[in-house]
Amino acid sequence: MVKPRDIWQTLYPYGVFRTGKDVYLTFDDGPIPEVTPKVLAILDKYGIKATFFMVGENIDKHPEVFAQVLAAGHSIGNHTYNHLKGWKTSFDEYMGNVEKWEEAVSRNMPHGYHTPVLNRFRPPYGKATFRQRRALHKRGYRLIYWDILTRDYDASVTPKAMLQLIQRETRPGSIINFHDSLKSNERMLEVLPQAIEWLQAQGYTLRTLNS
């Protein structure tokens, strides 16, 4: 699902695939010390903010990196505690894992920070059952998907191909999916500055998914 057609919005009534007129950079699966700080440095260089859909287990393992993301003014979102695939997980286990993520955020919130509004959720792999999605919606979450999946985690996809995809498919409201993970590391870090420069040259404003 690289670029969902409008029909996806009908098939996933609780999902957001595009929104507004700006463009939104999102990063899944962190925070990790090997990659996330490098992403933060690139974003800071260009003066933009992004949204990080974090795995709760990584927040517990790397609270200092979690704190760096918050200190830099970026938004965060729930990506479950253990990166669960909803289609293969029972309802109770899945929702319990969502709550476990919330607990990890509260437990690791840096001193002096107030818990941010945690109303963004991205299902790992983009896969959650209708019952899970409806329950998340009732819990107050916006289910954020994407309309551009860079596939930076796939070693067969080159940075050049990722950039061409972004250049070809970006439109107002696009949500671009990157990963601050070991799988995507070098390819993502190579294409990210190029993508930002191109997007800014096209006149796009890059923002966080705040509400």
Buried (B, 14 or more C-beta within 10 A) or exposed (E): EEBBEEEBBEEBEBBBBBBEEBBBBBBBBBBBBEBBBBBBEBBEEEEBBBBBBBBBBBBBBBBEBBBBBBEBEBBBBBBBBBBBBBEEBEEEEBBBBBBBBBEBBEEBBEEEEEEBEBBBBBBBBBEBBEEBBBBBBEBEBBBBBBBBBBBBBBEEBEBEBBBEBBEEBBEEBBBBBBBBBEEBBEBBBBBBEBBBEBBBEEEBEBBBBEE
